[in-house]
Amino acid sequence: QVQLQESGPGLVKPSETLSLTCTVSGGSISSYYWSWIRQPPGKGLEWIAYIYYSGSTNYNPSLKSRVTISIDTFKNQFSLKLSSVTAADTAVYYCARETAVAGRARFDYWGQGTLVTVSS
Amino acid sequence: DIQMTQSPSSLSASVGDRVTITCQASQDISNYLNWYQQKPGKAPKLLIYDASNLETGVPSRFSGSGSGTDFTFTISSLQPEDIATYYCQQYDNLPSYSFGQGTKLEIK
């Protein structure tokens, strides 16, 4: 059974960089797309970015200038960096696996989520 | 960007009721649409993919239909454990996936 686990600081100061890592267990990171999705408290879901195991990436245009996603296939991990954070970036951050076949895609495995609060 | 509009935003129903949620895309997305269930404090869970395909292990009382711009998610007989918020999600419009705003389902 594939499991994803987010890790990283729960508190980040304004203007600093938020850094999170997702560790994948129970399966290989290869041959899948891996995404970060966030959810501000009491609000809906926002897709942030994905990375393919080969390293190709895609970003939400609204966040692209501040986001970097990377992958370490040897460690079965992928990571998110979000720079110049503000209170608006306070959210639960989820990592998720995207199964994509023949142009079809779905988020079929999710981490439990980690709350990141931006505050001084 | 493609906007996804769900309705209603909240819904109260009785156990055994048939429940229907709609999701409208701002442009044609064929059937590139998924549905997720999110219980409080938990991660979303995939229920329906490609508009009408039931994810493995998901009870058959859940179903989805539609194509183009109009989609429907149905619970044929509401159970107490179905209390959650439901989201539609389109994946036709890269480079950005988008979710509907969610429908909060409560027991009457």
Contacts between the chains, C-beta under 8 A, distances in Angstrom:
chain1	res1	chain2	res2	distance
A	44	B	87	6.8
A	44	B	99	5.8
A	44	B	100	7.4
A	44	B	101	5.0
A	44	B	102	5.0
A	45	B	36	8.0
A	45	B	44	6.8
A	45	B	87	5.9
A	45	B	89	7.6
A	45	B	99	4.3
A	45	B	102	7.8
A	46	B	99	7.2
A	47	B	96	6.8
A	47	B	97	4.2
A	47	B	98	7.0
A	47	B	99	7.2
A	58	B	94	6.4
A	58	B	95	4.8
A	59	B	95	6.6
A	60	B	95	7.5
A	60	B	96	5.1
A	61	B	1	7.7
A	61	B	95	6.5
A	61	B	96	5.9
A	62	B	96	7.8
A	94	B	43	5.7
A	94	B	44	7.6
A	96	B	43	8.0
A	104	B	32	7.5
A	104	B	49	7.3
A	104	B	50	5.7
A	105	B	32	7.8
A	105	B	91	4.6
A	106	B	34	4.9
A	106	B	46	5.7
A	106	B	49	4.2
A	106	B	50	7.7
A	106	B	55	7.9
A	106	B	91	7.6
A	107	B	34	7.3
A	107	B	36	7.5
A	107	B	44	7.3
A	107	B	46	6.2
A	107	B	89	7.5
A	108	B	46	5.2
A	108	B	49	8.0
A	108	B	55	7.1
A	110	B	43	3.8
A	110	B	44	6.0
A	110	B	45	7.4
A	111	B	43	6.5
A	112	B	42	7.6
A	112	B	43	5.8
A	113	B	43	5.4
